[in-house]
Amino acid sequence: MQMVPSGYDKEREDIVQGEIHTIEYPSTTLGNSRKARVYTPPGYSDRQEYSVLYLLHGIGGDENEWYTHGKPQIILDNLYADQMLKPMIVVLPNGRAMLNDRAEGDIFAPDKVQAFETFESDLFHDLIPYIEANYSVRTDRMHRAIAGLSMGGGQSLNIGLNNLDRFA
């Protein structure tokens, strides 16, 4: 078993870094625009096609949760610098698909719990098509993955295992 290297999540200034930015995509599911963060690997080029990982947050988070607390951009940059990972795009969406999708108030209220289920429609009808239209990505199931933390882990299992034609 390989141990996690020391400093895997510490920013290194001597390496090439990817970019992480906020996008807004049109949600026909909700009838408004929604936000997500997208990480592109160092040297991202539209002349190459990339795999995509949709990385979902826990119940109290939103599209900023991983970026703020998990620092995936630093971990990914370090893995690329150490040649331990093939380049991919990572999408950090908001898994709460409702008009006011902020993690505020009673996060266990029925409408907010329903919004976690509604996210599946937003993902398939709005976010994935947006990513595939605006980034150079492979669109087959073998190059699309979904994972998450806590509530996002539950969403990942429900969505991913019920849609094996879309996720590997």
C-alpha positions as CSV (number, residue, x, y, z in Angstrom):
1,M,0.0,0.0,0.0
2,Q,1.4,3.4,-1.0
3,M,1.4,6.0,1.7
4,V,0.3,9.5,1.1
5,P,3.4,11.7,0.5
6,S,4.1,14.4,3.1
7,G,3.1,17.8,1.8
8,Y,0.7,16.4,-0.8
9,D,-1.7,19.3,-0.1
10,K,0.9,22.1,0.4
11,E,1.3,24.6,-2.4
12,R,4.6,24.4,-4.2
13,E,5.8,27.4,-6.1
14,D,8.4,25.6,-8.2
15,I,5.8,23.7,-10.3
16,V,3.4,24.5,-13.2
17,Q,-0.1,25.1,-11.9
18,G,-3.5,24.5,-13.4
19,E,-6.3,27.0,-13.3
20,I,-9.5,27.0,-11.3
21,H,-12.2,29.5,-12.1
22,T,-15.9,30.0,-11.6
23,I,-18.3,29.5,-14.5
24,E,-22.0,30.2,-14.9
25,Y,-24.1,27.8,-16.9
26,P,-27.8,28.1,-17.9
27,S,-30.0,25.7,-16.0
28,T,-33.1,24.7,-17.9
29,T,-33.9,22.5,-14.9
30,L,-34.3,25.6,-12.7
31,G,-34.8,28.4,-15.3
32,N,-31.8,30.4,-14.1
33,S,-28.0,30.5,-14.2
34,R,-26.0,28.4,-11.8
35,K,-22.4,28.5,-10.7
36,A,-19.7,25.8,-10.6
37,R,-15.9,25.9,-10.4
38,V,-13.8,24.2,-13.0
39,Y,-10.2,23.1,-12.6
40,T,-8.1,22.7,-15.8
41,P,-4.7,21.0,-15.6
42,P,-1.4,22.7,-16.3
43,G,-0.9,23.2,-20.0
44,Y,-4.7,22.7,-20.8
45,S,-5.2,22.9,-24.5
46,D,-8.3,22.6,-26.7
47,R,-6.1,20.5,-29.0
48,Q,-6.3,17.6,-26.5
49,E,-9.4,15.9,-25.0
50,Y,-9.5,15.3,-21.3
51,S,-11.4,13.1,-18.9
52,V,-13.8,14.8,-16.5
53,L,-14.3,14.3,-12.8
54,Y,-17.5,15.8,-11.2
55,L,-16.5,16.3,-7.5
56,L,-19.5,16.9,-5.2
57,H,-19.5,18.7,-1.9
58,G,-21.0,17.8,1.5
59,I,-24.5,18.9,2.7
60,G,-23.3,22.2,4.1
61,G,-21.3,23.3,1.1
62,D,-21.7,24.7,-2.4
63,E,-19.5,25.0,-5.5
64,N,-16.8,26.7,-3.3
65,E,-16.6,24.1,-0.6
66,W,-13.8,21.9,-2.1
67,Y,-11.9,25.0,-3.3
68,T,-12.0,26.7,0.1
69,H,-11.5,23.7,2.4
70,G,-10.1,20.8,0.3
71,K,-7.7,22.6,-2.0
72,P,-8.1,20.1,-4.9
73,Q,-6.2,22.5,-7.2
74,I,-3.1,22.2,-5.0
75,I,-3.4,18.4,-4.6
76,L,-3.9,18.0,-8.4
77,D,-1.0,20.3,-9.3
78,N,1.3,18.3,-7.0
79,L,0.2,15.0,-8.5
80,Y,0.8,16.3,-12.0
81,A,4.2,17.6,-11.0
82,D,5.1,14.2,-9.6
83,Q,3.8,12.5,-12.7
84,M,1.3,10.5,-10.7
85,L,-1.9,11.5,-12.6
86,K,-3.1,11.9,-16.2
87,P,-4.4,15.3,-17.0
88,M,-8.2,15.8,-16.4
89,I,-10.7,18.5,-15.8
90,V,-12.4,18.6,-12.4
91,V,-15.8,20.2,-12.1
92,L,-17.0,21.4,-8.6
93,P,-20.7,22.0,-8.9
94,N,-23.3,23.0,-6.4
95,G,-25.2,19.8,-5.7
96,R,-28.2,21.8,-4.3
97,A,-30.3,22.5,-7.4
98,M,-32.9,25.1,-6.3
99,L,-33.3,28.9,-7.0
100,N,-31.6,29.9,-3.8
101,D,-28.9,27.3,-3.7
102,R,-26.9,28.8,-0.9
103,A,-26.1,26.7,2.2
104,E,-28.0,28.8,4.6
105,G,-30.9,28.4,7.0
106,D,-32.1,24.8,7.8
107,I,-30.0,22.8,5.4
108,F,-32.2,19.8,6.2
109,A,-35.4,21.5,5.2
110,P,-37.6,19.4,2.8
111,D,-37.1,21.8,-0.1
112,K,-33.3,21.7,0.3
113,V,-33.3,17.9,0.6
114,Q,-35.4,17.7,-2.6
115,A,-32.9,20.0,-4.3
116,F,-30.2,17.4,-3.8
117,E,-32.4,15.0,-5.9
118,T,-33.1,17.7,-8.5
119,F,-29.4,18.1,-9.0
120,E,-29.4,14.9,-11.0
121,S,-31.5,16.5,-13.7
122,D,-29.4,19.7,-13.6
123,L,-26.3,17.6,-14.0
124,F,-27.5,15.6,-17.0
125,H,-29.5,18.2,-18.8
126,D,-27.5,21.4,-18.1
127,L,-24.0,21.0,-16.5
128,I,-22.6,18.1,-18.4
129,P,-23.8,19.5,-21.8
130,Y,-22.3,22.9,-20.8
131,I,-18.9,21.4,-19.9
132,E,-18.9,19.3,-23.1
133,A,-19.7,22.3,-25.2
134,N,-17.2,24.6,-23.6
135,Y,-14.2,22.4,-22.7
136,S,-12.2,19.9,-24.7
137,V,-13.4,16.7,-23.0
138,R,-14.0,13.1,-23.9
139,T,-17.7,12.4,-23.8
140,D,-17.9,8.7,-23.3
141,R,-18.6,6.9,-20.0
142,M,-15.0,5.7,-19.7
143,H,-13.7,9.2,-19.4
144,R,-16.4,10.6,-17.1
145,A,-16.4,10.1,-13.3
146,I,-18.3,11.3,-10.3
147,A,-17.2,11.3,-6.6
148,G,-18.1,13.2,-3.5
149,L,-17.8,13.8,0.2
150,S,-20.6,12.9,2.7
151,M,-23.9,14.0,1.1
152,G,-22.0,14.4,-2.2
153,G,-20.8,10.9,-1.8
154,G,-24.4,9.7,-1.5
155,Q,-25.3,11.7,-4.6
156,S,-22.3,10.2,-6.4
157,L,-23.4,6.6,-5.5
158,N,-27.0,7.3,-6.4
159,I,-26.3,9.1,-9.7
160,G,-23.2,7.1,-10.8
161,L,-24.4,3.6,-10.0
162,N,-27.9,4.3,-11.5
163,N,-26.3,5.6,-14.7
164,L,-23.5,3.3,-15.6
165,D,-24.0,4.2,-19.2
166,R,-22.8,7.7,-18.4
167,F,-20.1,7.1,-15.7
168,A,-17.3,4.6,-15.4
